Amino acid sequence: MERELKLRVAKEDLDALRRAPLLATANSAAKAPQLLTSTYFDTPGLAFRENEASLRVRTVGNDRVQTLKLEGAVHAGLFDRDEFEVPIESDVPDLTRLYDQIPEDTGCGKLIRDETIAAQLEPVFVTRINRSVFPLRTPSGDELEIALDEGTVDAKTGSVSIAAVELELKQGEPESLYNVALELLEAVPLRIDHLSKADLGYALLETGQSKAVKAQPVQLDKRASVEDAFSTIARKCLDQVHANERGVVSGHDPSSVHQMRVGLRRLRSAFDLFARLIPASSRLDEELRWIASELGAARDWEVLAGSTLDHADINGNAPEILPVRQACEKHAVDNRQRAAAAVESVRYTRLALQLALWLNRKGWRDGMSDEQREAIGAPVKQFAADVLRRRHRKLIKRGKGLADLDDHLRHRARIAAKKVRYATEFFASLFPRRAVSHYVDALSALQDDLGWRNDAVVADQLLTGLSRTSPESVSGGAFVRGFLASRVASDHRTLTKLWKRFRRLSPPR
């Protein structure tokens, strides 16, 4: 089992990193730099990639090592995966050397025993890496290797440069990787890297840009404790956040901005619903608010420039709307770039590392009494039922007379509905599927209506400000604001019906 934390570093910062106090102490035991040339093999149809595996032959001097890696799990840059290595004499793979290590009844086991697959293997890309390795022993006794890599990934379709830090755990606890990364972050700017070298190589072969990733269902064991449930839910939320970072940083994908923001909202909602038993530090919450706000402005302008103006411009050719659309699209691009810069910042890297460290070492246990530890060890199902009941009650209270509430009070009801929805999805696997489905369907319809109404309120605010900075948009902005006001007014009856339908329901139990 391989456990690695991968970090990106600017090429010009590698020398400064070598002089970092942490590496200076390990310099005397550092291994001589080596050139590692790794040729990755696959079939023309990328069968190994399809099976979430990578196959390489690495050359170090006169030695050859064949390695098969399975995808495994990646959380906040920590790769936790199976790795199978065998020395070989040739520059091409010998799959028979893996038979003893990989069971025949597994997907990968069947793949490597398929003679047709073996016959089709060909080089698909090559990595050429100059690597310096520093062994490190932490005060707590954990043993790590810090590798500084500089080189390229080369394929027929292109090439990409690499400057990276890999922290590999040899012995000890995974949280030591995050502690070391945070210490190195004080020396030079670093970024968490969620892509392996194999991922980078395959990205050169595969056309298209990274796609936005939606939240995946949470599966809880009905016998799980409150603490175990919290860990599972928080990690699922973080998986969605991290999966969309590349799309946000690319600056081209508004949907990645939206889905990363959704992941952050879900994470903060999880913190909130467990807060009585598992408190998070105010510092973590403050930093989560910060990154969410950096993404929020981009999302608001994207919605206005897209769906909101599309609804207002029914025929798609209203001349007065064109200047509004152009101004909004410029704001959307500017804010998307700001969101990308925030996700690439040292501040965000530090937050991601601190969150991962807190989750890995269960930092909420610090200073807990025996009574509190007993409470978080209780079965989660009763806790979940109590949470859903309380949140449902709060929504019913805040939604009284929903269709006639002013913008502020309706916004509070919308937030309450969102919290009920997230809590229900988090705990869905603990309750009868039919009851959950019926409840979520009604809640989703209500949320959709409240959501576009909120978009209309935000659009009105943005358009008001736009008219002051872009005089050419005044006429079109006034038209759009009038259109939105009329649409909200005509929705009164629909919202009333949706609220009545939901109000009749009880939360799953």
KAZIBEL-V399167 format. One record per backbone hydrogen bond with DSSP energy under -1.0 kcal/mol. CO is the residue of the C=O (numbers start at 1). NH is the residue of the N-H. If there is no record, write none. Layout:
# KAZIBEL-V399167
CO&NH  CO&NH
This chain:
# KAZIBEL-V399167
2&81  3&169  4&79  5&167  6&193  7&165  8&191  10&13  11&14  13&17  14&18  15&19  17&20  20&24  21&25  26&29  27&30  34&131  36&129  37&59  38&127  39&57  40&124  40&125  42&122  43&46  46&50  47&51  48&53  49&52  52&71  54&69  55&41  56&67  57&39  58&65  59&37  60&63  63&60  64&88  65&58  66&86  67&56  68&84  69&54  73&80  75&78  77&6  78&75  79&4  80&73  81&2  82&70  84&68  86&66  94&97  95&98  96&99  98&101  98&102  103&106  106&110  107&111  108&112  111&114  114&118  115&119  116&120  122&42  125&40  126&154  127&38  128&152  129&36  130&150  131&34  132&148  133&31  134&146  136&144  138&141  142&138  143&170  143&171  144&136  145&168  146&134  147&166  148&132  149&164  150&130  151&162  152&128  153&160  154&126  155&158  158&155  160&153  162&151  163&9  164&149  165&7  166&147  167&5  168&145  171&143  173&176  174&177  175&179  176&180  177&181  178&182  179&183  180&184  181&185  184&187  184&188  191&8  196&200  197&201  198&202  199&203  200&204  202&206  221&224  224&380  225&229  226&230  227&231  228&232  229&233  230&234  231&235  232&236  233&237  234&238  235&239  236&240  237&241  238&242  239&243  242&245  244&248  245&249  246&250  248&251  253&257  254&258  255&259  256&260  257&261  258&262  259&263  260&264  261&265  262&266  263&267  264&268  265&269  266&270  267&271  268&272  269&273  270&274  274&277  274&278  281&285  282&286  283&287  284&288  285&289  286&290  287&291  288&292  289&293  290&294  291&295  292&296  293&297  295&299  296&300  297&301  298&302  299&303  300&304  301&305  302&306  303&308  304&309  306&310  307&311  308&312  309&313  312&314  318&321  321&325  322&326  323&327  324&328  325&329  326&330  327&331  328&332  329&333  330&334  331&335  332&336  333&337  334&338  335&339  336&340  337&341  338&342  339&343  340&344  342&345  345&349  346&350  347&351  348&352  349&353  350&354  351&355  352&356  353&357  354&358  355&359  356&360  357&361  358&363  362&365  363&366  365&368  369&373  370&374  371&375  372&376  375&378  376&227  378&226  380&384  381&385  382&386  383&387  384&388  385&389  386&390  387&391  388&392  389&393  390&394  391&395  392&396  393&397  394&398  395&399  399&402  401&404  402&405  406&410  407&411  408&412  409&413  410&414  411&415  412&416  413&417  414&418  415&419  416&420  417&421  418&422  419&423  420&424  421&425  422&426  423&427  427&430  428&431  432&436  433&437  434&438  435&439  436&440  437&441  438&442  439&443  440&444  441&445  442&446  443&447  444&448  445&449  446&450  447&451  448&452  449&453  450&454  451&455  452&456  453&457  454&458  455&459  456&460  457&461  458&462  459&463  460&464  461&465  462&466  463&467  465&469  466&470  470&473  471&474  473&477  474&478  475&479  476&480  477&481  478&482  479&483  480&484  481&485  482&486  483&487  484&488  485&489  486&490  489&492  491&495  492&496  493&497  494&498  495&499  496&500  497&501  498&502  499&503  500&504  502&505
